Amino acid sequence: MSVRACSTEPWNVSSIVYPVRHQAGRAGPNAGEIAPDTVDDTVDRIVDDTASSPRHVRRYALYGALFGLLFPIVATLIEAWLSAGEISGASLIAAQAGSPLLWIIDTAPLFLGMFAAFGGRQIDALQVQRNALYGAFGEMQGLKEQAEQASEAKGRFLATMSHEIRTPMNAVIAATGLLTESRLDPEQQELVNIVRGSGEALLALVNDVLDFSKIEAGEMHIETAPVDVRALVVELAPGLRLAADAKDLTLDVRIDDAVPPAVLGDSNRLRQVLVNLISNATKFTHRGGVSLAISVDPQHAERLSFAVTDTGIGIAEDRLGSLFDAFVQADASTTRAFGGTGLGLTICKRLVEAMGGEIAVRSTLGQGSTFCFTVEAPPVEPPARHRTTPPRGLTAPGAGADLRILVAEDNPVNQRVVELSLARLGHAITVVEDGERAVQAVAGGDFELVLMDLDMPLLDGLSATRCIRSGAGAQPYIVAVTANVTAEDRERCAAAGMDDFVSKPVRLEDLQRLLERYTAARVPA
């Protein structure tokens, strides 16, 4: 180990990069790539190696001193025996006086003593180095723990802020959505649209920041389950077509016949990429239209290829190379004219790569752009339709009866908004404000559908769902309605026994699609 790397000057992280990488290189080819769980082992190994060095120096110095004392004596005895044929005082004196070799040998202790003194200085230097290593790696361990704590705090902060922002945004977006369906004069309609558009922009910003922070922290997980690509596009089309119709643009979708009925992938992340790219294309297009083409990758039978093409403003060639970098847009005027954080394409790129694919762009300034990406999508058997028995005494969905829906939500504003939305869709609503009352209501009434908030007093939504699922009799269709939107949240909901998941803010069209999924999932026994 280099002495310069172990100086006694104040330590910092950069001053220990070399020794750590040097020692890590002994363990394998990835020198310098030290995982957090191996840092402690690396520290122990370096300190042990350095701590053992003084012992080696002491041992070699002792060997040298003994050699310097014994070797001249043995050499003199041998010389006396060879010259006089006997060992006596006279022969020893004569042998020592008459042999230049022995004179040289007699000076060996002097040189070996100098070596021992040098070894002592080396011992002192290594002791200093060892003490410096202990201090340096102690400081590094402290910095590592501080970084981990800061990362955890950042994650908790983002999750909390996401939840706290989404909860009021749910009321803003849902309420303005209801207003747009009411009788308003043109000026009122314009004001409502401004409020809702601003709310949607704020929600998109929250989503982008949360996703980007999770990607940077390595916490973005890709799920694998059967995905019906055609059904996914049909589900996305109405919302995307509304934005296109508002600008008098066409929105065309072409799905090649060779695309399998079901593939293995992550429907939520695929939906996120498609919505982002198509929404971007619509935003930057003033005339003409946007198209989506889906086909099997000709180079790889187990990959799907997607192409989103627009006739919009296009992108300058010198900006294409940095287009997928974080916080980058085509130019500064793009941010002023269209808004946005410049994170959308970065997130798309990371998600596509996480799904085993690649993304690229072709564009001509003033003529339009095409964003192409591929994802790993091996064909699988389509999943069997989930079949459950309707609650006793109720008509099966789709047979003309209104649904009896229980809403478990502790926020009074959100209670009212959901109640108005579902009432507008023609269904009977019962509202409770905590998980205990939700369990009691399900036990005492025949509800077909339960909209369950996760964060409620007395008993949270997950615990309430477990209680309901442990009961006897017909089981309602339980949907998580929450501001928590991570994959882990979805997994926890599914593990508790929930059938579906809707993230806040819940728009009227979200409730409509939810009821359509419910109707498709529930069939008579």
C-alpha positions in Angstrom: 0.0 0.0 0.0 1.3 3.5 -0.8 2.6 5.4 2.1 1.3 8.6 0.5 -2.2 7.2 0.6 -1.9 6.7 4.4 -0.6 10.2 5.4 -1.4 11.6 8.8 -3.1 14.7 7.4 -6.9 15.2 8.0 -8.8 12.5 6.1 -11.6 12.9 3.7 -13.5 10.5 1.4 -11.4 11.2 -1.7 -8.1 10.5 0.1 -9.1 6.9 0.7 -10.3 6.1 -2.8 -7.0 4.4 -3.9 -6.5 2.1 -0.9 -10.1 1.0 -0.9 -10.1 0.3 -4.7 -6.7 -1.4 -4.4 -7.8 -3.8 -1.7 -11.2 -4.4 -3.4 -9.4 -5.4 -6.5 -8.0 -8.5 -4.7 -11.5 -9.9 -4.4 -12.5 -9.8 -8.1 -12.5 -8.0 -11.4 -14.8 -5.1 -10.3 -12.1 -3.0 -8.6 -13.5 0.2 -7.2 -17.1 -1.1 -7.2 -17.6 -1.8 -3.6 -21.1 -2.7 -2.5 -22.3 -1.2 0.9 -22.4 -4.6 2.5 -18.7 -5.3 1.7 -17.2 -2.0 2.9 -16.8 -3.4 6.5 -15.0 -6.4 5.2 -12.7 -4.3 3.1 -11.9 -2.0 6.0 -11.1 -5.0 8.3 -8.8 -6.5 5.6 -6.9 -3.3 5.0 -6.4 -2.6 8.7 -5.3 -6.2 9.4 -2.8 -6.1 6.5 -1.3 -2.8 7.8 -1.4 -3.9 11.4 0.7 -7.0 10.7 3.4 -5.1 8.8 5.2 -3.8 12.0 5.5 -7.4 13.3 7.1 -8.4 10.0 9.7 -5.6 10.2 10.5 -6.4 13.9 11.0 -10.0 13.0 13.3 -9.3 10.1 15.4 -6.8 12.2 15.8 -9.5 14.9 16.9 -12.0 12.4 19.5 -9.5 11.0 20.9 -8.8 14.5 21.3 -12.4 15.3 22.9 -13.1 12.0 25.3 -10.2 12.5 26.4 -11.6 15.9 26.6 -15.3 15.1 28.0 -15.3 11.6 31.5 -13.7 12.3 32.0 -16.2 15.2 31.2 -19.2 13.1 33.3 -17.8 10.2 36.3 -17.3 12.5 36.1 -20.8 13.9 36.0 -22.3 10.4 39.0 -20.2 9.3 41.1 -21.3 12.3 40.3 -24.9 11.7 41.2 -24.7 8.0 44.4 -22.8 8.6 45.8 -24.5 11.8 44.0 -27.7 11.9 42.8 -27.0 15.4 40.8 -24.5 17.3 42.8 -22.6 20.0 43.4 -19.1 21.2 46.5 -18.7 19.0 44.8 -20.1 15.9 41.7 -17.9 16.3 43.9 -14.8 16.7 45.9 -15.7 13.7 42.9 -16.5 11.6 41.2 -13.3 12.4 44.3 -11.2 11.8 45.2 -12.7 8.6 41.9 -12.9 6.8 40.5 -9.8 4.9 37.2 -11.7 4.5 36.8 -12.0 8.2 37.5 -8.3 8.6 34.6 -7.6 6.2 32.4 -10.0 8.0 33.2 -8.4 11.3 31.8 -5.1 9.9 28.4 -6.9 9.2 26.9 -6.1 12.6 27.4 -2.4 11.9 25.4 -2.6 8.7 22.8 -4.9 10.2 22.5 -2.6 13.1 21.8 0.2 10.6 19.2 -2.0 9.0 17.6 -2.6 12.4 17.5 1.1 13.0 15.9 1.6 9.6 13.4 -1.1 10.4 12.6 0.7 13.7 11.8 3.9 11.7 9.6 1.8 9.3 7.8 0.4 12.3 7.0 3.9 13.6 5.8 4.9 10.1 3.6 1.9 9.8 2.1 2.5 13.2 1.2 6.0 12.1 -0.3 4.6 8.9 -2.3 2.1 10.8 -3.7 4.7 13.2 -4.6 6.9 10.2 -6.4 4.0 8.6 -8.5 3.4 11.7 -9.4 7.1 11.8 -10.1 7.3 8.1 -12.3 4.3 7.8 -14.1 5.2 11.0 -14.9 8.5 9.4 -15.9 6.8 6.1 -18.2 4.4 8.0 -19.9 7.4 9.7 -20.3 9.2 6.3 -21.8 6.0 4.9 -24.3 5.8 7.7 -25.2 9.4 7.3 -25.8 8.9 3.5 -28.0 6.0 4.2 -30.0 7.9 6.8 -30.3 10.8 4.4 -31.5 8.5 1.6 -34.2 7.0 3.9 -35.3 10.4 5.1 -35.6 11.6 1.5 -37.7 8.6 0.6 -40.0 9.1 3.5 -40.3 12.8 2.7 -41.2 12.2 -0.9 -43.7 9.5 0.0 -45.3 11.8 2.6 -45.4 14.8 0.3 -46.8 12.8 -2.5 -49.6 11.6 -0.3 -50.3 15.0 1.2 -50.4 16.7 -2.2 -52.5 14.1 -3.9 -55.2 14.2 -1.3 -56.3 17.8 -1.9 -55.5 17.4 -5.6 -58.1 14.6 -5.6 -60.8 17.1 -4.6 -59.6 19.8 -7.0 -59.5 17.7 -10.1 -62.6 15.6 -9.3 -64.6 18.7 -8.4 -63.6 20.6 -11.5 -64.4 17.5 -13.5 -67.9 17.5 -12.2 -68.2 21.2 -12.9 -67.3 20.7 -16.5 -70.3 18.4 -16.8 -72.7 21.0 -15.4 -74.4 24.0 -17.1 -71.8 26.7 -17.3 -71.6 29.8 -19.4 -68.5 30.1 -21.7 -66.6 32.2 -19.3 -67.2 29.9 -16.3 -66.3 26.9 -18.5 -63.0 28.6 -19.4 -62.2 29.3 -15.8 -63.0 25.7 -14.7 -60.8 24.4 -17.5 -57.9 26.6 -16.3 -58.2 25.3 -12.8 -58.4 21.7 -13.9 -55.5 22.1 -16.3 -53.3 23.6 -13.6 -54.3 20.8 -11.3 -53.3 18.2 -13.9 -50.0 20.0 -14.5 -49.2 20.0 -10.8 -50.1 16.3 -10.5 -47.9 15.5 -13.5 -45.0 17.4 -11.8 -45.5 15.4 -8.5 -45.5 12.1 -10.5 -42.4 13.0 -12.4 -40.4 14.1 -9.4 -41.5 11.0 -7.4 -40.6 8.6 -10.3 -37.3 10.3 -11.0 -36.2 10.1 -7.4 -37.2 6.4 -7.2 -35.2 5.7 -10.4 -32.2 7.6 -9.1 -32.4 5.6 -5.8 -32.6 2.3 -7.7 -36.1 1.6 -6.2 -38.0 1.5 -9.5 -39.3 -2.1 -9.8 -40.6 -3.8 -12.9 -43.4 -6.3 -12.5 -44.0 -9.2 -14.8 -47.5 -10.4 -15.5 -49.6 -11.2 -18.6 -50.5 -8.0 -20.5 -53.2 -7.7 -23.2 -51.6 -4.9 -25.3 -54.8 -4.4 -27.3 -56.9 -4.0 -24.2 -54.3 -1.6 -22.7 -54.5 0.6 -25.8 -58.3 0.6 -25.8 -58.2 1.6 -22.1 -55.8 4.5 -22.8 -57.4 5.8 -26.0 -60.4 7.7 -24.6 -58.4 10.0 -22.4 -55.7 10.5 -25.0 -58.3 11.2 -27.7 -59.9 13.9 -25.6 -56.6 15.9 -25.6 -56.3 15.4 -29.4 -59.9 16.4 -30.1 -59.4 19.6 -28.1 -56.7 20.6 -30.6 -58.5 19.2 -33.7 -55.8 16.6 -34.2 -56.3 13.0 -35.3 -55.2 10.1 -33.2 -54.6 6.9 -35.1 -53.7 3.5 -33.6 -52.4 0.6 -35.6 -51.7 -2.8 -34.0 -50.1 -5.5 -36.2 -52.0 -8.8 -36.4 -48.8 -10.6 -35.4 -48.9 -9.0 -31.9 -49.8 -11.8 -29.5 -53.0 -11.7 -27.5 -51.0 -11.6 -24.3 -47.3 -10.9 -23.5 -45.3 -11.0 -20.3 -44.5 -7.4 -19.0 -45.4 -4.6 -16.8 -48.7 -3.0 -17.9 -48.4 0.0 -15.5 -45.0 1.0 -16.7 -45.8 0.4 -20.4 -48.9 2.5 -19.9 -46.8 5.2 -18.3 -44.4 5.3 -21.3 -47.1 5.4 -23.9 -49.1 8.1 -22.1 -46.0 10.2 -21.7 -44.9 9.9 -25.4 -48.4 10.4 -26.9 -49.2 13.3 -24.5 -45.9 14.9 -25.5 -46.6 14.4 -29.2 -50.1 16.0 -28.8 -48.7 18.9 -26.8 -46.1 19.8 -29.5 -48.4 19.3 -32.5 -50.6 22.1 -33.7 -52.0 20.6 -36.9 -52.2 17.1 -38.4 -52.2 14.3 -35.9 -50.5 11.7 -33.8 -50.2 8.0 -34.5 -49.2 4.9 -32.5 -48.0 1.8 -34.3 -47.3 -1.5 -32.4 -45.7 -4.5 -34.0 -43.4 -7.5 -33.3 -39.8 -6.5 -33.5 -38.5 -8.0 -36.7 -35.0 -8.6 -35.1 -36.4 -10.3 -32.0 -39.6 -12.4 -31.9 -40.0 -11.9 -28.2 -39.9 -8.1 -28.3 -42.6 -5.6 -29.2 -41.9 -2.4 -31.1 -43.8 0.8 -30.5 -43.6 4.0 -32.6 -45.3 7.3 -31.7 -45.2 9.7 -34.7 -46.5 13.3 -34.8 -46.6 16.1 -37.3 -45.5 18.7 -34.8 -42.8 21.3 -34.4 -39.9 18.8 -34.6 -36.6 18.9 -32.8 -33.3 20.4 -34.0 -30.7 17.8 -34.9 -28.1 19.2 -32.5 -30.5 18.7 -29.6 -31.3 15.1 -30.2 -28.3 13.7 -28.4 -29.2 15.3 -25.0 -33.0 14.9 -25.3 -33.2 12.0 -22.8 -31.0 13.8 -20.2 -32.7 14.9 -17.0 -34.2 18.5 -17.0 -33.4 18.9 -20.7 -35.9 20.1 -23.3 -35.4 21.0 -26.9 -34.5 24.6 -26.0 -35.4 27.2 -23.4 -38.3 28.5 -25.4 -39.9 25.1 -25.2 -40.1 25.4 -21.4 -41.6 28.9 -21.7 -44.1 27.9 -24.4 -45.2 24.4 -23.3 -44.0 24.1 -19.6 -42.7 20.8 -18.1 -39.7 19.8 -16.1 -37.7 17.9 -18.7 -38.0 14.7 -16.7 -40.6 12.9 -18.8 -38.3 11.5 -21.5 -35.6 10.7 -18.9 -38.2 8.6 -17.0 -39.3 6.9 -20.3 -35.8 6.0 -21.2 -35.1 4.5 -17.8 -38.4 2.6 -17.7 -37.8 1.2 -21.3 -34.3 0.1 -20.4 -35.6 -1.5 -17.2 -38.1 -3.5 -19.4 -35.2 -4.8 -21.5 -35.6 -2.5 -24.4 -34.2 0.7 -26.1 -35.7 4.0 -27.1 -34.6 6.3 -29.9 -35.9 9.4 -31.7 -36.0 10.6 -35.3 -37.0 14.2 -36.0 -37.0 16.9 -38.6 -37.4 20.5 -37.4 -40.8 21.9 -38.5 -42.0 18.5 -39.8 -42.5 16.2 -36.8 -40.9 13.5 -34.7 -41.0 9.7 -34.2 -40.2 8.1 -30.9 -39.5 4.4 -31.2 -39.0 2.0 -28.4 -38.9 -1.7 -27.8 -39.6 -3.9 -24.7 -39.1 -7.5 -23.9 -42.5 -9.1 -24.3 -42.4 -12.9 -24.6 -45.8 -14.4 -25.6 -47.9 -16.1 -22.8 -51.3 -17.6 -22.5 -54.0 -15.0 -21.8 -55.0 -15.0 -18.1 -58.3 -16.6 -17.3 -61.1 -14.2 -16.4 -61.6 -13.8 -12.7 -65.0 -15.1 -11.7 -66.7 -14.4 -8.4 -70.2 -14.9 -7.1 -72.4 -11.7 -6.7 -73.5 -10.9 -3.2 -76.7 -12.8 -2.2 -80.0 -11.3 -3.2 -78.4 -9.0 -5.8 -78.7 -8.9 -9.6 -75.5 -9.6 -11.5 -73.9 -6.4 -12.8 -74.9 -5.5 -16.3 -78.4 -6.8 -15.8 -79.9 -3.4 -15.3 -79.6 -2.9 -11.5 -77.8 0.1 -10.0 -74.8 -0.9 -7.8 -74.8 -0.6 -4.0 -71.4 1.0 -3.3 -69.7 1.5 0.1 -67.2 4.4 0.2 -64.7 4.2 3.1 -62.9 7.6 3.2 -62.0 9.8 6.2 -61.5 13.1 4.3 -64.9 15.0 4.2 -64.1 16.8 1.0 -63.1 13.6 -0.8 -66.2 11.9 0.6 -68.4 14.5 -1.0 -66.6 14.5 -4.3 -66.8 10.7 -4.7 -70.4 10.6 -3.6 -71.4 13.2 -6.2 -69.4 11.4 -8.9 -70.9 8.0 -8.2 -74.4 9.5 -7.8 -74.0 11.1 -11.2 -73.3 7.7 -12.6 -76.6 6.5 -11.1 -75.5 4.3 -8.1 -76.5 4.1 -4.5 -73.8 5.3 -2.1 -73.1 4.7 1.6 -70.2 6.6 3.1 -68.2 5.7 6.3 -65.2 7.5 7.7 -63.0 4.7 9.1 -62.1 1.1 8.7 -64.1 -0.2 11.7 -67.3 1.2 10.3 -66.5 -0.2 6.9 -66.2 -3.7 8.3 -69.4 -3.3 10.2 -71.2 -1.9 7.1 -70.1 -4.9 4.9 -71.2 -7.4 7.6 -74.6 -5.8 7.9 -75.4 -4.9 4.3 -75.2 -6.3 0.8 -72.6 -4.2 -0.9 -71.3 -5.1 -4.3 -68.4 -2.7 -4.4 -66.3 -1.1 -1.7 -64.0 1.9 -2.4 -61.5 1.6 0.4 -59.1 4.4 1.4 -55.8 3.0 2.9 -55.0 5.7 5.5 -58.0 6.0 7.9 -58.3 6.3 11.7 -59.1 3.4 14.1 -58.6 0.8 11.4 -56.7 1.3 8.2 -57.9 0.1 4.8 -55.6 -2.9 4.6 -56.6 -4.2 8.0 -60.3 -3.6 7.3 -59.9 -5.6 4.0 -58.4 -8.5 5.9 -61.3 -8.5 8.4 -63.8 -8.5 5.5 -62.1 -11.3 3.7 -62.0 -13.4 6.8 -65.7 -13.2 7.2 -68.2 -15.8 5.8 -70.7 -15.2 3.1 -70.5 -13.3 -0.2 -67.5 -11.1 -0.7 -67.7 -7.6 -2.2 -65.3 -6.3 -4.9 -62.8 -4.2 -2.9 -60.9 -1.4 -4.6 -58.0 0.5 -3.0 -58.5 4.3 -3.5 -55.3 6.0 -2.2 -52.7 8.6 -2.7 -50.0 6.0 -2.3 -49.0 4.9 -5.8 -45.8 2.8 -5.5 -45.5 -0.8 -6.7 -45.1 -1.8 -3.1 -48.4 -0.3 -2.2 -50.1 -2.2 -5.0 -48.5 -5.4 -3.8 -49.6 -4.8 -0.2 -53.2 -4.1 -1.4 -53.3 -7.4 -3.4 -51.8 -9.3 -0.5 -54.5 -8.0 1.8 -57.2 -9.2 -0.6 -58.1 -6.2 -2.6 -59.3 -6.7 -6.2 -58.3 -3.4 -7.8 -56.4 -0.3 -7.3 -57.1 3.4 -8.1 -54.7 6.2 -7.3 -55.8 9.6 -6.3 -56.9 12.0 -7.8 -59.9 10.0 -8.9 -61.6 11.5 -11.9 -65.1 10.8 -13.1 -63.6 8.8 -16.1 -61.5 6.8 -13.7 -64.6 5.7 -11.8 -66.3 4.8 -15.1 -63.4 2.6 -16.2 -63.3 1.1 -12.7 -67.0 0.1 -13.0 -66.4 -1.3 -16.4 -63.6 -3.5 -15.0 -65.8 -4.6 -12.2 -68.6 -5.5 -14.6 -66.2 -7.5 -16.7 -64.8 -9.3 -13.7 -68.1 -10.3 -12.0 -70.3 -12.8 -13.7 -73.2 -14.9 -12.3 -72.4 -18.2 -10.6 
